[in-house]
Amino acid sequence: MIGRIALAALALALAAHAAADERFAKGMLWRVTRGDAAPSYVFGTIHLADPRVLEIPEPVLRALHASRRFAMEAPQWSGHYQRLLEAAQFEDGRDLASVVGADTFQKVRAALGARSLPEPVIARIKPWAALANIAVVPEDYASTTLDQKLLALARGRRMEISALEGTEEHISVFEGIPLETQVAMLRHTLDERDYLASMIEPTLQAWLRRDLAGIHAVNERIIARFPGVAAHYRLLARHLVDNRSVVMAHRLFVPLRSGRVFVAVGAAHLYGNAGLLGMIERQGYRVARVY
């Protein structure tokens, strides 16, 4: 469970930081070309199982069908989730209550207990994993996210499949968040859970409009509302979005030269000149909006 919703919860409840740049402000599907190689495509997903995002637009399907390789943001197989679950547990004698305090622990216990997490898991869960699991998920959500549906389509077409981030790298992203920020954001999210859940809908609406700048604006609105934890939001964004976008661009440099790669990553990674699309362009590729 931790692995399946970690990025969804954090990407929506936490602010994605990007430079205020309109170069890549609208569009969820982009064509990437260089020389005579066949085109590749970059698609900005949203890590949700909302029924409205599971109807994949025809231009996206055409791009997927024209590709031979599927490159996703992070691994989505059982071994990855099992390892993530292990990494989410304290193994050094600490427990969550001793790190966050009794009051916060009781709030976490109530929230995660409602999600049917076992008591021993809740007792030893790390703050970043607790944070990832307390997001409010609407009842009408499907069991499969958009990312998982795209992966299933790629497997059905027998495409070569790879992840832009390995399991241990993925874990290190969360482990690298300073403990002070983990605890501060866990307390903040527990206190403001309803408000943060209310921001899912405007984020989703911006995504449906293919409006990268609109997604960024929602995130900035959250930061502005809570200046007391703004520094923690920014730090989280650096770990979860900015630094990972750099790794993605590095991993894609060689595959894109051969063409026919379909890249599926969270839309927050695409916005602005400092995002993934801007990095790919600066590597010498031509990036053009398709949809």
Secondary structure, DSSP 8 states (H G I E B T S, - for coil): -HHHHHHHHHHHHS-----S--TT-B-SEEEEE-TTS--EEEEEE-----GGGSS--HHHHHHHHT-SEEEESS--SHHHHHHHHHHTB--SS--HHHHH-HHHHHHHHHHHHTTT--HHHHHHB-HHHHHHH-----TT--SS-HHHHHHHHHHHTT-EEEESS-HHHHHHHHHTS-HHHHHHHHHHHHHTHHHHHHTHHHHHHHHHTTBHHHHHHHHHHHHHH-GGGHHHHHHHHIIIIIHHHHHHHHHHHHHHHH--EEEEEEGGGTSSTTSHHHHHHHTT-EEEE--
